[in-house]
Amino acid sequence: MAPITHPAISRRRLFGLGASATVATTLAGAARPARAAAADAVSQPRDASAELLEQWREAPGCHPLVPDVSAAGYRLGERPPTPSVVTKVTDFGARPDGTDCTAAFNAAVRQAGEHGGGVVLIPPGTYTLSGPVWMHWSGVVLRGAGRESTVLHFACTLDDGYRPNRQSNGNSRWSWTGGQIWFVAPERRARSEAEDYAGTEGWLLGDVLAEVGAASRGQRTLVVSDTSRLTPGDMVVLECQNPPDASLLKHLAGDVPGTRDYDWPRGAPQLVTGSGGQYVQYATLQWPVRVEAVVGERGVRLAQPLKYDLRPGWPARLRAIGPTVRDAGVEHLTVRNELVPQTAHNKHPGSNGVCFQAVHDCWARDVRVENCDLGFGLTTAKSVTITGVAVGGRAAHHSFACRMQSNDNLVEDFEIDRFSVPVPSGAVHHGLNLEGLSAGNVYRRGRMAEGTFDTHRALPFENARTDITLESNGRVGGSAASGPLFGARMAHWNVRITNGRQYAVTIADVAPRSVTLGVQGVDDTSSGLSRDFSGDLESLLADHGSAPSVDDLYAAQRRHH
């Protein structure tokens, strides 16, 4: 196997984790069973989870296998605030009596936003709406009186209540984005409408603020061309160009040997050249990050460590983030879509829930979404916390979707209920989605009666799903033309499977430089997924079949943050 280099952790120590762990090689096409590794071990002083966490603590942000997800969530892991009430929807004519309250809701949100923010209160009752509630302003919070007390009944899909959004092949973009409660800057919305959503879901970036020099993963202090336009506390976007040889994408896949054999131009032409396809944005890697400090005339310190190298030949720059929404939220209510049958896969008209698009430091708290195509959507979102939420009612397409270079988001204490109407023939339910160069995201402390760990191609990397109980019955998606399923440092950590189906949860045989740790309820260690990369993946299978002593990777990293 090719060597793994690391400033603090030798390969011998990294993989010398005792009877509970094995390197997932591909000599036989899959990871060895855990029992084979046990025969090799002499002693096991403690389980692999504790050893891996100790290694991570020695050099946070630099571990070759374990993702650094310690900064996931609102304001890099802070608890969302509880602002004061400034107005009520009933002050604008909303009534829980079956009349259309769409205009009243949007007028209340607008007034709060134009007067500096605050809570728009929704008293108890069921309110009927025929179109989306647009959360266009920073600092505005839509707050109900509780999931059981405040219900927003959306009588129309996005197709009918807003506008159709079809691709040339007839697929509906509402199958994976858009919300009945929609956090998005008005400029972002206007551009998308003007261009009919053709590849325009990302940030509307502003000026180049500085060019950035070479740096290594884990660094926080960067050398830049100029600091005069950089201000501590500002959110900026680190943009890095992927060259024609796809060397940046290979790096995001862990630089394992198989990345040299993968046919990047065939498998993901739009990632390399930016020529067409629904992932045209991925010709550049874009990571929003807050400026912590300016160091003299040529230095800047970031609030987080780099997730990847910045190398010569990959032009990097800091850019203004452009129009966005921040410090806004929705809480204590239920979104109930009109019950309409689920359509065929990707034809969904938009019976959706909450969408965060090109925004940062926002939240959804104590929200339930029913009868949805998409429950909770993260589209080019940064540092959003979704907590204490549930998806239920009839079958969904995506209960949760994290896509289009969404970074450092946290979904916790979530539930996917048993669907009241099951998935029909010709449709698909995915579950916990990650896709499209999204990194630093966490799903934790969840219970799933439906779905699976859906990794939806276009190279998501450095993400974690941890402390989750599921009945695994969903399916992974994504077009093969969108690039590899997995980038490096994907962690599935302490997962309890209740129906004996390990599909897409045990990933050591397909995900490069990944960790599959403490998966319980199954004997099989294969993923059931097709491999993108040949050769040694340098991944780790550990504590298979047993509960690890470190039960929640995110919580453990936060304690040592």
Salt bridges, closest charged atoms under 4 A:
ASP40 OD2 - ARG32 NH1 3.03
GLU51 OE2 - ARG13 NE 3.20
GLU51 OE1 - ARG46 NH2 3.17
GLU54 OE2 - ARG13 NH2 3.29
GLU54 OE1 - ARG46 NH2 2.59
GLU58 OE2 - ARG13 NH1 3.02
GLU114 OE2 - ARG110 NH1 2.92
ASP159 OD2 - ARG166 NH2 2.67
GLU193 OE2 - ARG189 NE 2.98
GLU195 OE2 - ARG191 NE 3.82
ASP196 OD1 - ARG163 NH2 3.05
GLU201 OE1 - ARG403 NH2 3.13
ASP207 OD2 - ARG229 NH2 3.08
GLU239 OE1 - ARG317 NH1 2.87
GLU239 OE1 - ARG319 NH1 3.26
ASP255 OD2 - HIS251 ND1 3.07
ASP255 OD2 - ARG311 NH2 3.40
ASP263 OD2 - ARG266 NE 3.34
GLU292 OE1 - ARG220 NH2 2.70
GLU292 OE2 - ARG301 NE 3.07
ASP309 OD2 - HIS251 NE2 3.92
ASP309 OD2 - ARG311 NH2 3.02
ASP327 OD2 - ARG75 NH2 2.83
ASP327 OD2 - ARG326 NH1 2.83
GLU331 OE2 - ARG143 NE 2.73
GLU331 OE1 - ARG365 NH2 2.71
GLU338 OE1 - HIS153 NE2 2.65
ASP361 OD2 - ARG290 NH2 2.58
ASP361 OD2 - HIS360 ND1 2.73
ASP366 OD1 - ARG147 NE 3.04
ASP366 OD2 - HIS332 ND1 2.87
GLU370 OE1 - ARG336 NE 2.71
GLU370 OE2 - ARG368 NE 2.74
ASP373 OD1 - ARG394 NH2 3.02
ASP408 OD1 - LYS307 NZ 2.93
ASP408 OD2 - LYS382 NZ 2.59
GLU412 OE1 - ARG444 NH1 2.55
ASP413 OD1 - ARG445 NE 2.66
ASP417 OD2 - ARG368 NH1 2.63
GLU450 OE2 - ARG418 NH1 3.69
ASP454 OD1 - HIS430 ND1 3.98
ASP454 OD2 - HIS456 ND1 2.88
GLU462 OE1 - ARG217 NH2 3.42
GLU462 OE1 - ARG489 NE 2.47
ASP467 OD1 - ARG496 NH2 2.83
GLU471 OE1 - ARG418 NH2 2.81
ASP532 OD1 - ARG457 NH1 3.23
GLU538 OE1 - ARG513 NH2 3.06
ASP552 OD2 - ARG444 NH2 2.89
